[in-house]
Amino acid sequence: MADVTHTPLVRHLRATPTSYVRHQRKGRLVHDGPGVAFWFRPLTAALSELPVDDRELPMMFHGRTADFQDVSVQATLTYRIADPAQAAARVDFSIDPESGLWRGTPLEQLGGLLSELAQQHALDVLAGLTMRDALVAGIGAVRERVEGGLRADPRLSETGVAVVGVRVVEVRAEPEVERALQIPTREQVQQDADRATFERRAIAVERERAIGENELQTKIELAHREEQLVAQEGQNQRRKAEEQAAAAAITTEAQANRQRVLAASQAEAARVVGTAEADAEAAKLAAYRDLETATLFGLAAKELAGHLPAIGSLTITPDLLTGLLGQIAGVLPAAATDSAPTITEREAR
């Protein structure tokens, strides 16, 4: 919107860079261009202001498909005034010299024209599509048809309006119809979800079975190895017992051989000693054989005396001597009787 500054006799107008201002005085064009600033007299000036920036025009309208179903289209149209002089000649963009405001509603007039033209092309497209096709591929078809139709429309080109672009946001059916159309898809999605759940469960069961088989196989393998270990331990213990028994047998045999050799040596020694003793006794007896009886008794008394304990003193009474002599007299000859006092004297000594 242009800024108008008031003075007593003249006014000053300053436009924005996106506003195209036309100043006519007495039917002649005085000032023309975007972003201009000039002085004018309000009684003789005819002013027009046209926006030359891009404008957004939201639209929403209803249409009917080939199967007589009602659908709604929501779109946005972008346009601009490409030829301000031509647009000012076809549409009233005049402004009040005092306030700088439009005297009418030119943008609404252009918006109505663009909306009607866009709806006409969109309805033509929807009339040739079924509702399902309109919901699936209607956005692209409507956008291409509306954009192409508006750019080729002669009325817009004569008005100086250029279409920059068309955006179709959505093509929707009535809520009940949409819900009805969504049911098969939802059912299919649910079936796919159930199938995926069942497949996941089947895979989980298969994996659990595989894990169970692996655990069972592992237990079998461990039992087999434990059996081998027990057998090996038994074999080792049996071999150890056999080795110990063999070692014990060797030790026992060695001890028996040693004892046998020792016994043989002892027997041989005893035999040699016995032979030596027998030879000594035989020699002694042979020596005693030629001695007299008295000598033998003397030797016997001497031998006996050697084995008697030590006698500190000996008292011989007549009774003891008489009894002893009486016993000896019965055995010894007279010669022995004569030598008895000698023995007694020796014992007495």
Protein Blocks (a to p, Z undefined) as FASTA:
>chain_A
ZZddddfkbccddddfkbccdddeehiafbgcehiacdddfklcccddddfbdcdddddd
ddddfkopacddddddddddfblmlmmmmpccbdcfklopafblfklmmmmmmmmmmmmm
mmmmmmmpcfklmmmmmmmmmmmmmmmmmmmpmklmmnopacfbdcdfbdcddfklmmmm
mmmmmmmmmmmmmmmmmmmmmmmmmmmmmmmmmmmmmmmmmmmmmmmmmmmmmmmmmmmm
mmmmmmmmmmmmmmmmmmmmmmmmmmmmmmmmmmmmmmmmmmmmmmmmmpcfklmmmmmm
mmmmmmpccdfbdcddfklmmmmmmmmmmmmcfklmmmmmmmmmmmmZZ
